[in-house]
Amino acid sequence: MGFRYENNCKELRAFLRMYPHVSLNEIRVTHVNQFFKSPSSGRDTWIGRYIRFRAFFSYWRARQEIKRIPIPRARRATKRVFSPYIFTHQQILTILKDATVLDRELTAITPETFRMLVITLFATGMWLGETRALLKRDLDLENGVIDLRSRFGPGRKIPIGLDLVRLLKRHVNSSPPSSGHVFTTKNGSQILTHRLAICFRRCIRKSRIRREDGASRQPGLRDLRHTFAVNRVIEWQRRKLDLDLMLPRLAAYMGLCNLTVTERYLLLAPTHFQKQVRALSAIGKRGTENYIVEGREKIEGHGASE
């Protein structure tokens, strides 16, 4: 189907390292349960591992290599709370500036490539997998269009701005002609997700960008996609455009399957609170001021730009 097996491979190799001398038919529930309870595992990680390992052992059970599926009882998934980190423009500039931390001999990605990849994610809202798999032949820079074939998500063509066209032209012209990918490592190979995540963590650590709202998940590359969507909503609200008309276009541009997904970005836009403030005008000036303060605190908790 064209999807890579990277994350699953990492988990299976980690399981192998924990039990290097246990054969497949000797694996018991206690082995798997101990692996699921590794110190860095949260509830969502446990459930994700349960799903992947159940599929793995079901494969071998169907081929009669094992007599029973050795996994513990399933847990109920908790309700997911959509709480992405929304980068400000100043934070993006700081990340690009601090990409110099990657200028090391052992780092697989050059600071220039990393900067261009971050700018592309911030300016287009593409999936990270789409950006990593982007080929030079997918770029129609003369017409300002990127052809995203269905390697990750729905296939579609997206228009891009003149600034991004200029930067991509410069990046492609400076890259090795032998490489077909737009973003590559120093040796010309495709960038792996975990390598890119490591580089991003180094940069935001250097930039001292952290969540201050109590959420356990720190800002990541996927949040650049959410930042793109929130910035579009803020801009449309500023221009007083019809969001009922614009949200379906945003969904199509980002390769989303339904409008429910895009509507959640409305809650992260600062102007979302204006109607509520006006509705409480009868309470009095002091009451309204308190409501505005609460609204700002909620926005800042999401990391939304003002």
Secondary structure, 3 states (H helix, E strand, C coil): CCCCCHHHHHHHHHHHHHCCCCCHHHCCHHHHHHHHCCCCCCHHHHHHHHHHHHHHHHHHHHCCCCCCCCCCCCCCCCCCCCCCCCCCHHHHHHHHHHHHHHCCCCCCCCHHHHHHHHHHHHHHCCCHHHHHCCEHHHEECCCCEEEECCCCCCCEEEECCHHHHHHHHHHHHHCCCCCCECCECCCCCECCHHHHHHHHHHHHHHHCCCCCCCCCCCCCCHHHHHHHHHHHHHHHHHCCCCHHHHHHHHHHHHCCCCHHHHHHHHHHCHHHHHHHHHHCHHHCHHHHHHHHHHHHHHHHHHCCCC
